[in-house]
Structures are given as structure tokens and as C-alpha cells.
């Protein structure tokens, strides 16, 4: 029984492990590898909850451990990714090194490069959301605000698009300073906004009761096939729009 209870926790720790590796790559500026390990971590994040439900071993420990792992994979990692992207536009902030701590040098180095630190607001907003999620009883079967894994996929998709779909208009948009700042602010808002969003948890496989999920999954597959990595931000937008639209149509029944 002890081993059975620990299986979901072990999967959660794999999420944390992937998140730690993702953070290392993000600090090094190797953002494509960051995205890879973030996606692996999010995969483990999905399967730990799935395993807990299948084995019927949900626990308070598992809930807290899951949030701690998510804080790294879906909190710290995307914040550093956005910091690195902003650094490509504004430059990296001045770092104080041993023997260089003096007020004149610090003030002289305080320029627009510090704007890149705004990317870490995503980490702060993610931490606030995860803490709120743990005590918000409204989010047992649905979400209020954008889940941190979805927000993280949105952020880490940007370096993948820059690397593998180098169209001039794409580069111009993503590396635009106002786009990156605006996306950072929007990301922080969506994480904690009072917007009801459906969850992809299936209580059964009947189409009538899961039509929103099935439609979303089908559209997601189509978008990925045609748009590749550009599909990721499109899927996040689709997720929000479908949640808002079907909320009006189906009322509380769709609050899953």
C-alpha cells in the first residue's frame, strides 16, 4: 500500500526534476531545450493526477508536492524564458561582481536593460496563482484563470517559433519590445483573472457530456498539423474563447 501511495508522488518528482533541468537551460539561454524539458514536466504533471485518480490515492501531501513542482516547471522556468527574450531586446541587466559594489557604478549601469527583469513577473504571478489554487474550493472540477501549465506552454512556444519558423514577420512580432512587455502583463493577468475555464478531465467518454473537450482536442490537432509551433499560442487563445463561449451556452453544467 505504501508503494502504491507513492507512485503519483514519484511522477510529480519527475515533473520537478524536468523543471530543474529546464531552469538550468533557461539560465544558459538554451531556450529550445528549456521548452523540451518544460513540456516533459507538464506531461508528468498530467499523469501524476491521472495516476492518483486511477489508484485512488489522492492526498494532501500529493497536492502540496504538485504545487511545489509546478512552481519550478511552470513558474520559475517561464519567467526566466521571458527574461531571456526581453534581454534580446533590452540587453541583460548589470550584475554586481565581487569588488564592484559601489553606488556610482550601479547608478551608471541602471538603464533600459533592467526592463528585461519584468519577465520574472510571470514567476511571481504563477506563485500567487498556485497558492490561491490550493485554497480555492471553486477549482475542484474547473479552473478560474489560466492554469500555470497552459500559460507556460504559451511562453515557451515563443523560442521554439523563433528557432524553427523563422519567417520575417514572425521575428518582427515576437522580438518587438511592446509585444513582449504586453504578453508578460497579459500572462500575469490571465493567471489570476476571475475567468472560468473548462478542464480536460473526462468523467466518462460520452460525446454529449464532453463535446467541448472533444471539439477542443480535434481543433488542437488540426492547428498543430498546419501551424506547428505557432499553433501553441493559437490553442491557448482557442481554449479561452471556447471557455467563454460555451459558458454562456451551457451555464453551470459546463463548469467542469
Residue pairs with C-beta under 8 A, 6 or more apart in sequence:
4 55
4 57
5 55
5 57
5 59
7 51
7 55
7 57
8 48
8 49
8 51
8 52
8 55
8 57
8 62
9 48
9 61
9 62
9 65
11 44
11 47
11 48
11 51
12 44
12 45
12 48
12 62
12 65
12 66
12 69
13 65
13 69
14 41
14 44
15 41
15 42
15 44
15 45
15 48
15 66
15 69
15 70
15 73
16 41
16 68
16 69
16 72
16 73
17 41
18 37
18 38
18 40
18 41
18 44
18 73
19 37
19 38
19 41
19 69
19 72
19 73
19 74
19 76
19 77
20 72
21 37
22 33
22 34
22 35
22 36
22 37
22 38
22 41
22 72
22 73
22 77
23 34
23 72
23 76
23 77
23 80
25 31
25 33
25 34
25 37
26 34
26 77
26 80
26 81
26 84
27 80
29 84
31 81
31 84
31 85
31 156
31 159
31 163
32 159
32 160
32 163
34 77
34 80
34 81
34 156
34 159
35 81
35 156
35 157
35 159
35 160
38 73
38 74
38 77
38 78
38 152
38 153
38 156
39 153
39 156
41 69
41 73
41 74
42 73
42 74
42 149
42 152
42 153
45 66
45 69
45 70
45 73
45 74
45 149
46 149
48 62
48 66
49 66
52 58
52 59
52 62
63 134
64 134
67 130
67 131
67 133
67 134
70 126
70 130
70 148
70 149
71 126
71 127
71 130
73 149
73 152
74 126
74 148
74 149
74 151
74 152
75 122
75 123
75 126
75 127
75 130
75 148
75 152
76 123
77 152
77 156
78 122
78 123
78 126
78 151
78 152
78 155
78 156
79 119
79 120
79 121
79 122
79 123
79 124
79 126
80 119
80 120
80 123
81 119
81 155
81 156
81 158
81 159
82 118
82 119
82 120
82 122
82 155
82 180
82 183
82 184
82 187
83 116
83 117
83 119
83 120
84 116
84 119
84 159
85 119
85 158
85 159
85 174
85 175
85 180
86 115
86 116
86 117
86 118
86 119
86 177
86 180
86 181
86 184
87 113
87 116
88 175
89 116
89 175
89 176
89 177
89 180
90 112
90 113
90 114
90 115
90 116
90 177
91 111
91 112
91 113
91 116
92 113
92 116
93 113
93 114
93 116
93 117
94 106
94 109
94 110
94 113
94 114
96 106
115 177
115 181
118 181
118 184
119 180
119 184
121 184
121 185
121 188
122 151
122 155
122 184
122 187
122 188
122 191
124 188
125 187
125 188
125 191
125 192
126 148
126 151
126 152
126 191
128 191
128 192
129 145
129 148
129 191
129 192
130 148
132 192
133 139
136 144
138 144
141 199
141 201
141 255
141 256
142 196
142 197
142 198
142 199
142 255
142 256
143 196
143 197
143 198
143 199
144 193
144 194
144 195
144 196
144 197
145 190
145 191
145 192
145 193
145 194
145 195
145 197
146 187
146 190
146 191
146 193
146 195
146 197
146 236
146 240
147 197
148 191
150 236
150 239
151 187
151 190
151 191
151 236
153 232
153 236
154 187
154 232
154 233
154 236
155 183
155 187
157 229
157 230
157 232
157 233
158 174
160 229
160 232
161 170
161 174
161 229
161 230
162 170
162 171
162 174
162 175
164 228
164 229
165 228
165 229
165 230
170 230
173 179
174 180
190 240
195 240
195 243
195 244
196 243
196 247
196 255
197 239
197 240
197 243
198 212
198 213
198 216
198 242
198 243
198 246
198 254
198 255
198 256
199 256
200 213
200 216
200 217
201 256
202 210
202 213
203 209
203 256
204 210
207 214
212 242
212 246
212 250
212 254
215 242
216 238
216 239
216 242
219 235
219 238
220 231
220 235
220 238
223 231
223 234
223 235
223 238
224 231
224 235
227 234
246 254
247 254
247 255
